[in-house]
C-alpha cells in the first residue's frame, strides 16, 4: 500500500498517482491519499486518477500514528487483494 500526500515539495502527488497507475507493475497497488488538504477538488481528482482511498491527515502526531496504523491494518489484513492475472501464454 502506498500512502501518498498531494502536497509534495517538488512534485504534485496527483502526478505521482498518474505514474503509478500508468505502470503495469504498480497498477494494482493500493494507493491511499493521506493529506491535510480539505479541498473537495483534491478528493475528486484523487479518485479520478485511481486512488483507492482519501484520508485527511490528522494534525496531532499521535492521532496521525493511529490513523496510519488503522490504514495499514485495513489494507494489509482486512482488504481482499485483487487476484493476480494468470499467464495465458
C-alpha positions as a printed Julia matrix, in Angstrom:
89×3 Matrix{Float64}:
   0.0     0.0     0.0
   1.22    3.5    -0.86
   0.4     6.45    1.42
   0.58    9.47   -0.85
   0.44   13.14    0.08
  -0.85   15.56   -2.55
   1.37   18.45   -1.43
   4.88   17.14   -2.06
   7.85   19.55   -2.05
   8.97   19.06   -5.66
   6.25   17.04   -7.38
   2.46   17.1    -7.33
   1.02   14.0    -5.66
  -1.51   13.59   -8.46
   1.37   13.31  -10.93
   2.86   10.55   -8.78
  -0.53    8.82   -8.77
  -0.74    9.07  -12.56
   2.7     7.48  -12.87
   1.77    4.65  -10.52
  -1.41    3.9   -12.47
   0.41    4.1   -15.82
   2.97    1.47  -14.78
   1.71   -2.09  -15.34
   3.86   -3.35  -12.46
   2.19   -0.99   -9.97
  -1.26   -0.58  -11.48
  -3.0    -2.7    -8.82
  -1.04   -1.46   -5.79
  -3.48    0.21   -3.39
  -2.91    3.96   -3.11
  -4.28    5.91   -0.16
  -4.1     9.67   -0.48
  -3.19   10.86    3.02
  -3.17   14.64    3.05
  -4.03   17.65    5.16
  -5.82   19.23    2.2
  -9.51   19.95    2.75
 -10.13   20.89   -0.88
 -13.02   18.94   -2.39
 -11.29   19.08   -5.75
  -8.43   17.02   -4.28
 -10.84   14.22   -3.38
 -12.44   14.28   -6.83
  -9.12   14.34   -8.7
  -7.58   11.65   -6.49
 -10.47    9.29   -7.21
 -10.43   10.21  -10.89
  -6.76    9.27  -11.19
  -7.2     5.96   -9.38
  -6.72    6.47   -5.65
  -8.32    3.7    -3.63
  -9.0     5.95   -0.64
  -8.69    9.56    0.51
  -7.94   10.22    4.18
  -7.49   13.61    5.8
  -4.27   13.59    7.77
  -4.7    14.43   11.46
  -2.65   17.39   12.72
  -1.83   15.8    16.1
   1.13   13.43   15.77
  -0.3    10.65   17.97
  -3.59   10.78   16.04
  -1.56   10.58   12.82
   0.24    7.46   14.07
  -3.08    5.82   14.98
  -4.54    6.78   11.61
  -1.57    5.29    9.74
  -1.84    2.08   11.78
  -5.55    1.78   11.01
  -4.93    2.29    7.29
  -2.19   -0.33    7.33
  -4.32   -2.85    9.19
  -7.19   -2.4     6.78
  -5.14   -2.78    3.59
  -2.82   -5.49    4.83
  -5.21   -7.63    6.89
  -8.84   -6.89    6.08
  -8.96   -5.91    2.42
  -9.26   -8.7    -0.13
  -6.5    -8.02   -2.67
  -7.13   -8.18   -6.4
  -6.33  -11.63   -7.78
  -3.2   -11.9    -9.87
  -3.75  -12.5   -13.55
  -2.75  -15.89  -14.78
  -0.24  -16.04  -17.59
  -2.21  -17.09  -20.68
   0.79  -17.65  -22.94
